[in-house]
Amino acid sequence: MGSRASGFSYELFQVSQERDEEVAAFCHMLDVLRSAYPHSDRSKNAGFVWSPSVGHDELHQALGVSVKVTIISEHFREPLTFTCDGSTTVDLLIYQTLCYAQDDLDHLNVDDYLLKVCGQEEFLPKFCSISEKVVEKLTATILDLVELYCSTFNANFHTTAQSRGCTAPVQEAGLVTNVLSFNVYAAHRIPITWAASYEGFFLSCSLTHGGAELCAPQNTSKQAVSKYLFHLVVWDQRVCFPVQINQLPRESQLTVTLYATPLPPPGGAEEKGKQRRSIEALGWVTMPLFNFRHTPAPADFCPQYEFKKLDTISQILCCCVRRLTTDNKRLLWEKKAFCQEESAALPLILASAPCWQWACLPEIYALLRQWACLSHMDALGLLHASFPDQELRRTAVQWMDSISDPELLDFLPQLVQAVKYECYLDSSLVRFLLRRAIGDVRIAHYLFWLLKDNLQDSQFSARYQHLLAALLCCVGRSLREQFDRQCWLVSILTKVAQKVRDATASSRQGVLREALEEVKKFFHLNSSCRLPLNPAMVATGIKIQSCSFYNSNAVPLKLSFQNLDPHGDNVNVIFKSGDDLRQDMLTLQIIRIMNKIWIQEGLDMKMVIFKCFSTGRGRGMVEMIPQADTLRKIQVEHGVTGSFKDRTLADWLQKHNPTEEQYDKAVENFIYSCAGCCVATYILGICDRHNDNIMLKTSGHMFHIDFGKFLGHAQMFGNIKRDRAPFVFTSDMAFVINGGDKPSSRFHDFVDLCCEAYNLIRKHAHLFLNLLGLMLSCGIPELSDLDDLKYVYDALRPHETEADATMYFTRLIESSLGSVATKLNFFIHNLSQMKFASSEECPTLSFAPRVHTAKSDGVIRGLYICSHIRTSNTSKGYAYVVKVERDGQEVQLVQRTFEEFYELHCKLRLVFPSSKLPSFPSRFVIGRSRSEATADRRKDELNGYVWHLIHAAPEVAQCDLVYTFFHPLPRDERAGTTSSKPAGGSLITSGKELGEVKLSISFKNEKLFIMVMHIRKLVSLSINKLLFTNSINQNNHLLLFYNMFLLNLLHEKIYRSVNNMMWCLSAPTSNTSNVCYES
């Protein structure tokens, strides 16, 4: 197989270094860097895909985490399973395993063994040591080659320096007082199409630093196209900027833009056409004003200042860099010494520097040297385009050097974008990325695909081509071959997806299976291939029969690959072609970082984090989550109006978690994951939320997919927003949380959980603004200007206190729960998706978790409804006890409600529209429909129905729907009970109990702040019964404050009346208290 990726990059690299002195020096740096990582040194170049690990061992110890480990080996007859502490090292696990497997350990070395994750080519690291020292050496220029070209060919240019020894002397920029000026002669090789379509060509030259203009742009005169050997525009004039060279920052950029005016349209009205014509930019180039060679850093002669330790100023420090006003900047720079205790404020201080001229740098560098080291999350803020200074960026990269490889992967997309803001190809950031890629296969893998994706950026494609070539030069041959295979596989899958999308709806499955034969041939030629989605996923083939597609606009493919590990499941992924996945990739990255912050703070939100990766513009892979359905599929089991019913999610979870223990665990997972989704989707402004891009696992975990709209860019129906609620939180979700349609204490816990998660993310507001800010130039349409960042800033509300933020988010929950628009959106989407319903899909019963057949259960010989009993669930109806007789088996008793019989009948009509079915008893009842008399009458009618059903045509009587309906459920095995209902908190208890008020108390600026969070079990003084409204979201977040001194507070009792009740708070107080009331 030919080398596709690597061969192209090597050739490009060789051509580039012959023409560019900077690239030649960059190549030499790569040689030095690569030599520091020999393939024989396993400590620096292991060649394995290491499993990402999370630090904070003390957190695991505090939480008492235990891990169940199962080890499979060809040396064991059966798997070895044991439980160990979460802080146990991998070395110790290997040693324990060897002790079990071997009698004599004297001749064994633990370092010779590794633990591999089952199902993936991923190994658990025993240690991580990455320390390298790279020496930078500049190589000589290659002017000789240019001079040889000029003397050999009839070139109309020549080099100014006739030999290397005659180069002009380098002058100290700080000593040059002349203004910046240069000659502009001509623009050569003007395309013929431009010459025939434009007139009045001119150049506009501008000076910028960190994106800000240093002075007004300077323009040349307008000239027409001339023709000699080729078309060119000749100006031959001098451009002069009104700024002295010693006042220019070292990272100043010169941008030259070619403009022209379109020729008037033919056919008269020339004057009118001139009025409508406007100049157009035909091309531009941006280059550093100073060369890439490093001169003595101003930090070497910085004056020393004595910084006094004063109280920090916090009024402005919560602002975003881009929201600083002129007055804010002036105040911060004057009081910069006061902010030393707030190390994360450094980006704000540096953004407030009055200028970055040569004379100002000593003061800036002195501040930089005396500032405390930033964390790697805060150091990201110094890599923005607004900070082009090389010494500053070198320091930021140095602070990030301690970041672990798993943490680096979290920020890798932003660091790749930050390369755009480097003035020179050989920079500290580029060296850092290449050095870490050499030492870790996973980083090298994702860096390769990120660089390859950015080759489409026309403005920076040359730089990313050089970096991609450098990466391929540094990694080994084996990894380069893996990249070639992955590119080949992606190319084949792209063609397959295009064929399926172009085919008619009825023929797509056949076209897919035929096109996948090319993938099968690929695996015949290549024994295995790592998937771009995850380098630990190694496929050896394709399961064509298990592959299908989704009925959506882009027609994504559902692919099933054969796993290299025989103990692992098939690798199931979604391949999309025609959708830009970069926005989904960024959204999931931010949510993954949020989840890590929650976990590090001891709050496990039980989030489902899946992988999504773009392999080029308009294509990519998404990880499939098993045992999960969309909310639409769950809701339409109760009909097209299922979105308006409250029991749909609870019934579905009950169906898949029949025991009380399983259901309670599923509800817990639902509460936590639902809270996490509410917080994450609100902060990121996730829009276009319908019930087909919200999914629920059978284990209760809820998660969102398809992030095509974010940062508040909602779809519009005319002038009306489609997403009108702050986030998706509906009454069927509240039904699961409360355990019914009555309020419970679990809803208060849910609100507290949301507010706690929200406040934890607010503490890291600068991190998320930095992550999104670094992506402003990546080309995502909905993340392109400062207004998009302002949306996240306003959502995080960093200027507010935790108490205010808690009240604010509580109101958002109430607003979302009370929004009718969300359910209406779901219903409209249900209607629109009816046209995609496949006739081949057999409907299932909403209360049966699995499908059963006559072959698996045995043929039914008789059905008889012998009695009916009252159910204990909220419907207060009756369940009918059915006696089921099968061949060669004991008689079974199952319990089914009238509504479940009706659901069976409706779905039989869908499956057998042309078959004769028994008539179903009427649902219309005069009088009380749930009375004893009605139940008796329906029992007789249902007996007639089931008798005719079992004696119907064989395709009806023995269909899977019928046998699934009469298969025993766990609820049938519990004698004397009916269908289990979700366990909810009890609202009324016997005996005398004190009421409870949950408070959050803080003391600030001589004021006592008391937030009334929740009130429970308050008994009225006037009427002796529980005060509790029927609202499903009973939350009493009320903020009170008192002007008093802390010393007085210690001797005070505070009385407050709530809901006609008097409660008392006595000092000493704590941050959060449960207070009993006094009547």
Long-range contacts (C-beta under 8 A, 24 or more apart in sequence): 1-481, 1-484, 1-485, 1-488, 1-525, 1-526, 2-484, 3-480, 3-481, 3-484, 4-484, 4-487, 4-488, 5-448, 5-452, 5-468, 5-472, 5-480, 5-483, 5-484, 5-487, 6-472, 6-480, 6-483, 6-484, 9-465, 9-468, 9-469, 9-472, 9-473, 10-469, 10-472, 10-473, 12-465, 12-466, 12-469, 13-466, 13-469, 13-470, 13-473, 16-465, 16-466, 18-142, 18-145, 21-141, 21-142, 22-291, 22-292, 22-424, 22-425, 22-426, 23-425, 23-466, 24-139, 24-141, 24-142, 25-138, 25-139, 25-292, 25-426, 26-425, 26-426, 26-466, 26-470, 27-139, 28-137, 28-138, 28-139, 29-134, 29-136, 29-137, 29-426, 29-431, 30-434, 30-470, 30-473, 30-474, 32-134, 32-135, 32-136, 32-137, 33-132, 33-134, 33-431, 33-434, 33-435, 33-438, 33-474, 34-438, 34-473, 34-474, 36-132, 36-133, 36-134, 37-132, 37-438, 37-439, 37-474, 39-476, 43-129, 44-129, 44-130, 44-132, 44-438, 44-439, 45-438, 45-439, 45-476, 46-441, 47-441, 47-476, 47-478, 48-114, 48-123, 48-441, 49-121, 49-122, 49-123, 49-441, 49-442, 49-445, 49-535, 49-536, 50-122, 50-123, 50-124, 50-125, 50-128, 50-405, 50-440, 50-441, 50-442, 51-117, 51-122, 51-123, 51-124, 51-125, 51-536, 52-405, 52-406, 52-409, 52-442, 53-124, 53-125, 53-404, 53-406, 54-406, 54-596, 54-599, 54-600, 55-404, 56-600, 57-87, 59-599, 59-600, 59-602, 60-86, 60-87, 61-85, 61-86, 61-87, 62-602, 63-602, 69-93, 70-118, 71-97, 71-115, 72-118, 72-567, 73-97, 73-101, 75-101, 76-101, 89-126, 90-115, 90-124, 90-125, 90-126, 91-126, 94-126, 117-536, 118-565, 118-567, 118-568, 119-563, 119-565, 119-567, 119-568, 119-569, 120-534, 120-536, 120-537, 120-538, 120-565, 120-568, 121-530, 121-535, 121-536, 121-537, 121-538, 121-564, 121-565, 122-536, 128-404, 128-405, 130-405, 130-435, 130-436, 130-439, 130-440, 132-435, 132-439, 134-431, 134-435, 136-426, 138-293, 140-164, 156-229, 170-293, 172-295, 173-245, 173-246, 173-248, 173-250, 173-290, 173-295, 173-358, 174-246, 174-358, 174-359, 175-246, 176-244, 176-245, 176-246, 177-244, 177-245, 177-246, 178-244, 178-245, 179-240, 179-241, 179-242, 179-243, 179-244, 179-245, 180-207, 180-240, 180-241, 180-243, 180-244, 180-245, 180-248, 180-289, 181-238, 181-239, 181-240, 181-241, 182-238, 182-239, 183-236, 183-237, 183-238, 183-239, 184-220, 184-235, 184-236, 184-237, 184-238, 184-239, 185-234, 185-235, 185-236, 186-232, 186-233, 186-234, 186-235, 186-236, 187-232, 187-233, 187-258, 188-230, 188-232, 189-230, 189-231, 189-232, 190-225, 190-230, 190-231, 190-232, 190-233, 191-231, 192-231, 194-225, 194-231, 194-260, 194-282, 195-225, 195-227, 195-231, 196-263, 197-262, 197-263, 198-260, 198-261, 198-262, 198-263, 198-280, 198-282, 199-224, 199-260, 199-261, 199-263, 200-224, 200-260, 200-261, 200-279, 201-225, 201-233, 201-258, 201-259, 201-260, 202-235, 202-258, 202-259, 202-260, 203-235, 203-239, 203-256, 203-257, 203-258, 203-259, 204-256, 204-257, 204-259, 205-239, 205-241, 205-254, 205-255, 205-256, 205-257, 206-254, 206-255, 206-257, 207-241, 207-243, 207-248, 207-252, 207-253, 207-254, 207-255, 207-289, 208-252, 208-253, 208-255, 209-248, 209-249, 209-251, 209-252, 209-253, 209-356, 209-388, 210-251, 210-356, 210-385, 210-386, 210-387, 210-388, 211-385, 211-386, 212-386, 214-243, 214-248, 214-249, 214-252, 215-241, 215-242, 215-243, 216-242, 222-261, 246-357, 246-358, 246-359, 247-357, 247-358, 247-359, 248-289, 248-357, 248-358, 249-355, 249-356, 249-357, 249-358, 249-388, 249-389, 250-290, 250-358, 250-361, 250-389, 250-390, 251-288, 251-356, 251-388, 251-389, 251-390, 251-423, 252-288, 252-289, 252-290, 253-286, 253-287, 253-288, 253-289, 253-388, 253-423, 254-286, 254-287, 254-288, 254-289, 255-284, 255-285, 255-286, 256-284, 256-285, 257-281, 257-283, 257-284, 258-282, 258-283, 258-284, 288-423, 288-424, 292-423, 292-424, 292-425, 292-426, 294-390, 297-365, 297-391, 298-358, 298-361, 298-362, 298-365, 298-391, 299-362, 299-365, 299-366, 299-368, 299-369, 299-391, 301-362, 302-362, 302-363, 302-365, 302-366, 302-369, 303-362, 303-363, 303-366, 304-366, 305-366, 305-370, 307-337, 307-340, 307-370, 308-337, 309-340, 309-341, 310-337, 310-338, 311-338, 312-338, 312-339, 312-340, 312-341, 312-342, 312-345, 313-338, 313-339, 314-342, 316-348, 317-342, 317-344, 317-345, 317-348, 318-765, 318-798, 318-799, 319-348, 319-798, 319-799, 320-766, 320-769, 320-789, 320-793, 321-347, 321-348, 321-351, 321-381, 321-384, 321-386, 321-773, 322-386, 322-773, 322-786, 322-789, 323-790, 323-793, 324-348, 324-351, 324-352, 328-352, 329-354, 336-367, 340-370, 340-371, 340-372, 343-371, 343-372, 343-373, 343-374, 343-375, 343-378, 344-374, 344-375, 344-378, 344-766, 346-371, 346-374, 346-378, 346-381, 346-382, 347-378, 347-381, 347-382, 347-384, 347-387, 347-766, 350-382, 350-387, 350-392, 351-386, 351-387, 356-389, 361-389, 361-391, 364-389, 364-392, 365-391, 368-392, 368-395, 373-399, 374-399, 375-399, 376-400, 376-402, 376-403, 376-407, 376-411, 377-764, 377-767, 377-770, 378-766, 378-767, 380-411, 380-414, 380-767, 380-770, 380-771, 380-774, 381-766, 381-770, 383-414, 383-415, 383-418, 383-421, 383-429, 383-774, 384-418, 384-421, 384-770, 384-773, 384-774, 385-420, 385-421, 385-777, 387-421, 388-421, 388-423, 390-423, 390-424, 390-427, 390-428, 393-422, 393-427, 393-428, 393-429, 394-428, 397-428, 397-429, 397-432, 398-428, 400-432, 401-432, 405-436, 405-439, 405-440, 405-442, 405-443, 408-436, 408-443, 409-442, 409-443, 409-446, 410-589, 410-592, 410-593, 410-596, 411-771, 412-443, 412-446, 412-447, 412-450, 413-450, 413-585, 413-586, 413-589, 413-775, 413-778, 414-770, 414-771, 414-774, 414-775, 416-447, 416-450, 416-451, 416-454, 417-454, 417-774, 417-775, 417-777, 417-778, 418-774, 419-460, 419-463, 419-464, 419-467, 420-460, 420-463, 420-777, 425-463, 425-466, 430-467, 430-470, 433-467, 434-467, 434-470, 434-471, 434-474, 437-471, 437-474, 437-475, 438-474, 438-475, 441-479, 441-535, 442-535, 442-536, 444-471, 444-475, 444-479, 445-530, 445-532, 445-535, 446-613, 447-471, 448-472, 448-483, 449-532, 449-613, 449-614, 449-615, 452-487, 452-615, 452-616, 453-582, 453-614, 453-615, 453-616, 453-617, 454-778, 456-616, 456-617, 456-779, 457-779, 482-529, 482-530, 485-526, 485-529, 485-530, 486-529, 486-530, 486-531, 486-532, 488-522, 488-526, 489-519, 489-522, 489-529, 489-531, 490-532, 490-615, 490-616, 490-619, 492-518, 492-519, 492-522, 493-519, 493-557, 493-559, 493-575, 493-577, 494-577, 494-619, 496-557, 497-555, 497-556, 497-557, 497-575, 497-576, 497-577, 497-578, 497-619, 498-577, 500-549, 500-555, 500-557, 501-554, 501-555, 501-577, 501-578, 505-551, 508-549, 508-555, 509-548, 509-549, 512-547, 512-548, 512-549, 512-557, 513-544, 513-547, 516-542, 516-544, 516-547, 517-544, 520-544, 528-564, 531-561, 531-571, 531-573, 531-621, 532-613, 532-615, 532-621, 533-573, 533-611, 533-612, 533-613, 533-621, 533-622, 533-623, 534-611, 534-623, 537-561, 537-563, 537-571, 537-573, 538-563, 538-564, 538-565, 539-563, 539-564, 539-571, 540-564, 543-570, 546-570, 546-572, 550-574, 551-836, 551-838, 553-578, 554-578, 554-579, 556-622, 558-624, 572-624, 572-626, 573-621, 573-622, 573-623, 573-624, 574-621, 574-622, 574-623, 574-624, 575-619, 575-620, 575-621, 576-619, 576-620, 576-621, 576-622, 577-618, 577-619, 578-618, 578-619, 579-618, 579-619, 579-620, 579-708, 580-614, 580-617, 580-618, 580-780, 581-612, 581-613, 581-614, 581-619, 581-620, 581-622, 582-614, 582-778, 582-779, 582-780, 583-707, 583-708, 583-710, 583-780, 583-782, 583-783, 584-612, 584-622, 584-706, 584-707, 584-708, 585-612, 585-613, 585-614, 585-620, 586-772, 586-775, 586-780, 586-783, 587-684, 587-686, 587-707, 587-710, 588-612, 588-707, 589-771, 590-680, 590-684, 590-768, 590-771, 590-772, 591-680, 591-684, 593-767, 593-768, 593-771, 594-676, 594-679, 594-680, 594-683, 594-761, 595-676, 597-760, 597-761, 597-764, 598-676, 598-757, 598-760, 601-760, 603-756, 603-757, 603-760, 604-672, 605-672, 605-673, 605-675, 605-676, 605-753, 605-757, 606-668, 606-669, 606-672, 606-673, 606-676, 606-701, 607-673, 607-676, 607-677, 607-680, 607-701, 607-703, 608-673, 608-697, 608-701, 608-702, 608-703, 610-703, 622-705, 625-695, 625-697, 625-703, 627-697, 627-698, 627-699, 628-695, 628-696, 628-697, 628-698, 628-703, 629-695, 629-696, 630-691, 630-692, 630-693, 630-694, 630-695, 630-696, 631-691, 631-692, 631-694, 631-695, 631-696, 631-826, 632-690, 632-691, 632-692, 632-826, 632-829, 632-830, 632-833, 634-696, 635-691, 635-732, 635-826, 635-830, 636-830, 637-844, 637-845, 637-846, 638-846, 640-827, 640-830, 640-831, 640-834, 641-827, 641-830, 642-830, 643-691, 643-823, 643-826, 643-827, 643-830, 644-823, 644-827, 645-732, 646-731, 646-732, 646-734, 646-735, 646-741, 647-732, 647-735, 648-732, 648-846, 649-696, 649-732, 649-733, 649-735, 649-736, 650-732, 650-735, 650-736, 650-982, 651-846, 651-847, 652-696, 652-846, 653-696, 653-698, 653-700, 653-736, 653-982, 654-847, 654-979, 654-980, 654-981, 654-982, 655-846, 655-847, 655-848, 655-849, 656-698, 656-849, 657-698, 657-699, 657-700, 658-849, 658-969, 658-970, 658-971, 658-980, 659-970, 660-980, 660-983, 663-980, 663-982, 663-983, 664-983, 665-699, 665-700, 666-698, 666-699, 666-700, 667-700, 667-736, 667-737, 667-739, 667-982, 667-983, 668-700, 669-697, 669-699, 669-700, 669-701, 670-696, 670-700, 670-701, 670-702, 670-733, 670-736, 670-737, 671-736, 671-737, 671-746, 671-749, 671-750, 671-753, 672-753, 673-700, 673-701, 673-702, 673-703, 674-702, 674-729, 674-733, 674-737, 674-750, 675-750, 675-753, 675-754, 675-757, 676-757, 677-702, 677-703, 677-704, 677-727, 677-728, 678-727, 678-728, 678-729, 678-754, 678-813, 678-816, 679-754, 679-757, 679-758, 679-761, 679-809, 681-727, 681-728, 682-726, 682-727, 682-795, 682-809, 682-812, 683-758, 683-761, 683-768, 683-792, 683-795, 683-796, 684-710, 684-711, 684-792, 684-795, 685-710, 685-711, 685-712, 685-713, 685-791, 685-792, 685-795, 686-710, 686-727, 687-712, 687-713, 687-714, 687-715, 687-722, 687-723, 688-714, 688-715, 688-722, 688-723, 689-723, 689-727, 689-728, 689-822, 689-825, 690-825, 690-826, 690-829, 691-826, 691-829, 691-830, 692-829, 692-833, 694-728, 698-849, 702-733, 709-782, 710-782, 711-782, 711-783, 711-788, 711-791, 711-792, 712-791, 713-782, 722-825, 723-825, 724-819, 724-821, 724-822, 725-815, 725-816, 725-819, 725-821, 725-822, 726-812, 726-815, 726-816, 727-812, 727-816, 728-816, 728-822, 729-813, 729-816, 729-817, 730-816, 730-817, 730-822, 730-823, 730-826, 731-817, 731-823, 731-1032, 734-817, 734-1032, 734-1033, 735-982, 736-982, 738-984, 738-985, 738-1032, 739-981, 739-982, 739-983, 739-984, 739-985, 740-874, 740-981, 740-982, 740-984, 741-874, 741-1032, 742-984, 742-987, 742-1030, 742-1032, 743-987, 743-1028, 743-1029, 743-1030, 743-1031, 743-1032, 743-1033, 743-1034, 744-984, 744-985, 744-987, 745-985, 745-1016, 746-984, 746-985, 747-1032, 747-1033, 747-1034, 747-1035, 748-998, 748-1013, 748-1014, 748-1016, 748-1034, 748-1035, 751-810, 751-813, 751-1014, 751-1033, 751-1035, 752-1013, 752-1014, 754-809, 754-813, 755-805, 755-806, 755-809, 755-810, 758-805, 758-806, 758-809, 759-802, 759-805, 759-806, 761-796, 762-796, 762-797, 762-798, 762-802, 762-805, 765-793, 765-796, 765-798, 766-798, 768-792, 768-796, 769-793, 769-796, 801-1002, 801-1004, 801-1009, 803-1000, 803-1002, 803-1009, 803-1011, 803-1039, 804-1039, 806-1000, 806-1011, 806-1013, 806-1037, 807-1011, 807-1037, 807-1039, 810-1035, 810-1037, 811-1037, 813-1033, 813-1035, 814-1033, 814-1035, 817-1032, 817-1033, 842-911, 842-960, 842-961, 843-907, 843-910, 843-911, 843-961, 844-907, 844-964, 845-900, 845-903, 845-904, 845-907, 845-961, 845-964, 845-965, 846-903, 847-900, 847-903, 847-969, 847-979, 848-964, 848-965, 848-967, 848-969, 850-964, 851-960, 851-964, 852-960, 852-963, 852-964, 852-967, 853-960, 853-963, 854-958, 854-963, 856-963, 857-886, 857-963, 857-967, 858-886, 858-887, 858-888, 858-889, 859-886, 859-887, 859-958, 860-884, 860-885, 860-886, 860-950, 860-957, 860-962, 860-963, 860-966, 861-885, 861-886, 861-887, 862-950, 863-946, 863-947, 863-949, 863-950, 863-966, 864-943, 864-946, 865-939, 865-942, 865-943, 865-946, 866-893, 867-939, 868-935, 868-936, 868-938, 868-939, 869-895, 869-978, 870-978, 871-897, 871-978, 871-979, 872-977, 872-978, 872-981, 873-978, 873-979, 873-980, 873-981, 874-981, 875-899, 876-930, 877-930, 878-930, 878-935, 878-938, 879-978, 879-979, 880-938, 880-939, 880-942, 882-946, 882-966, 884-966, 892-968, 892-972, 893-972, 894-966, 894-967, 894-968, 894-969, 894-972, 895-971, 895-972, 895-978, 895-979, 896-965, 897-979, 898-923, 898-938, 898-942, 900-965, 901-942, 901-945, 904-961, 904-962, 904-965, 905-945, 907-961, 908-956, 908-959, 908-961, 908-962, 911-959, 911-961, 912-955, 912-956, 912-959, 915-952, 915-953, 915-955, 915-956, 916-952, 916-953, 917-949, 917-952, 917-956, 918-944, 918-945, 918-948, 918-949, 918-952, 919-945, 920-945, 921-945, 987-1026, 987-1028, 988-1026, 989-1017, 993-1017, 994-1076, 994-1077, 995-1019, 995-1061, 995-1063, 995-1076, 995-1077, 996-1074, 996-1075, 996-1076, 997-1058, 997-1063, 997-1074, 997-1075, 997-1076, 997-1077, 998-1072, 998-1073, 998-1074, 998-1075, 999-1065, 999-1072, 999-1073, 999-1074, 999-1075, 1000-1071, 1000-1072, 1001-1065, 1001-1069, 1001-1070, 1001-1071, 1001-1072, 1001-1073, 1002-1071, 1003-1046, 1003-1049, 1006-1043, 1006-1044, 1006-1045, 1006-1046, 1007-1041, 1007-1042, 1007-1043, 1007-1044, 1008-1041, 1008-1042, 1008-1044, 1008-1049, 1008-1054, 1009-1039, 1009-1040, 1009-1041, 1010-1039, 1010-1040, 1010-1041, 1010-1042, 1010-1054, 1010-1056, 1010-1065, 1011-1037, 1011-1038, 1011-1039, 1011-1040, 1012-1036, 1012-1037, 1012-1038, 1012-1039, 1012-1040, 1012-1056, 1012-1058, 1013-1037, 1013-1072, 1015-1058, 1015-1059, 1018-1058, 1018-1059, 1018-1061, 1018-1077, 1019-1061, 1020-1059, 1020-1060, 1020-1061, 1021-1060, 1021-1061, 1021-1079, 1022-1060, 1027-1059, 1027-1060, 1027-1061
